[in-house]
Amino acid sequence: MYARNVTLHLKANSAAEFTRTLETDVLPMLLKQTGFKDEITFLAPDGQGAVAISLWEKKENAEQYGRDTYPAVLQSLAKVVEGTPEVEAFEVSNSTFHKIASKN
């Protein structure tokens, strides 16, 4: 399993709108992607930042999403996000929810 970790800076007082946009615009796009498994999003207590972790069956699925669909996701979030989100990618080593154990 593969993960994309996206760190976002939110515009002032936009945390609620960010959550609505994820639910109404972003999640429907993600659910249509080959290999998409899960999306977990965290909001900072002060509402000024967010972290979104998407889980993918394979690295190739995440990379294709990054090329083909992620630009549209950024457009949907432009009204609530300040600056350019930081994207990092990881191999998933453990997940109790997805029943993944480290292969090492």
JOKA-V363924 format. One record per pair of residues at least 6 apart in sequence whose C-alpha atoms are under 8 Angstrom apart, sorted by the first residue. I is the first residue (numbers start at 1). J is the second residue. If there is no record, write none. Layout:
i=I j=J
i=I j=J
This chain:
i=1 j=55
i=1 j=56
i=1 j=57
i=1 j=58
i=1 j=59
i=1 j=91
i=1 j=92
i=1 j=93
i=2 j=55
i=2 j=56
i=2 j=57
i=2 j=58
i=2 j=59
i=2 j=62
i=2 j=89
i=2 j=90
i=2 j=91
i=2 j=92
i=3 j=53
i=3 j=54
i=3 j=55
i=3 j=56
i=3 j=62
i=3 j=89
i=3 j=90
i=3 j=91
i=3 j=92
i=4 j=52
i=4 j=53
i=4 j=54
i=4 j=55
i=4 j=62
i=4 j=87
i=4 j=88
i=4 j=89
i=4 j=90
i=5 j=51
i=5 j=52
i=5 j=53
i=5 j=54
i=5 j=87
i=5 j=88
i=5 j=89
i=5 j=90
i=6 j=51
i=6 j=52
i=6 j=53
i=6 j=85
i=6 j=86
i=6 j=87
i=6 j=88
i=7 j=49
i=7 j=50
i=7 j=51
i=7 j=52
i=7 j=85
i=7 j=86
i=7 j=87
i=8 j=49
i=8 j=50
i=8 j=51
i=8 j=81
i=8 j=82
i=8 j=84
i=8 j=85
i=8 j=86
i=9 j=48
i=9 j=49
i=9 j=50
i=9 j=81
i=9 j=82
i=9 j=83
i=9 j=85
i=10 j=18
i=10 j=47
i=10 j=48
i=10 j=49
i=10 j=50
i=10 j=80
i=10 j=81
i=10 j=82
i=11 j=48
i=11 j=80
i=11 j=81
i=11 j=82
i=12 j=47
i=12 j=48
i=13 j=47
i=13 j=48
i=14 j=47
i=14 j=80
i=15 j=43
i=15 j=47
i=15 j=48
i=15 j=80
i=17 j=80
i=18 j=77
i=18 j=80
i=18 j=81
i=21 j=76
i=21 j=77
i=25 j=73
i=25 j=76
i=26 j=73
i=26 j=76
i=27 j=39
i=29 j=69
i=29 j=73
i=30 j=36
i=33 j=61
i=33 j=65
i=34 j=61
i=35 j=56
i=35 j=57
i=35 j=58
i=35 j=61
i=35 j=62
i=36 j=54
i=36 j=55
i=36 j=56
i=36 j=57
i=36 j=61
i=36 j=62
i=37 j=54
i=37 j=55
i=37 j=56
i=37 j=57
i=38 j=54
i=38 j=55
i=38 j=56
i=39 j=52
i=39 j=53
i=39 j=54
i=39 j=55
i=40 j=52
i=40 j=53
i=40 j=54
i=41 j=50
i=41 j=51
i=41 j=52
i=41 j=53
i=42 j=50
i=42 j=51
i=42 j=52
i=43 j=49
i=43 j=50
i=43 j=51
i=44 j=50
i=56 j=62
i=59 j=91
i=92 j=100
i=92 j=102
i=93 j=100
i=93 j=101
i=93 j=102
i=93 j=103
i=94 j=100
i=94 j=101
i=94 j=102
i=95 j=101
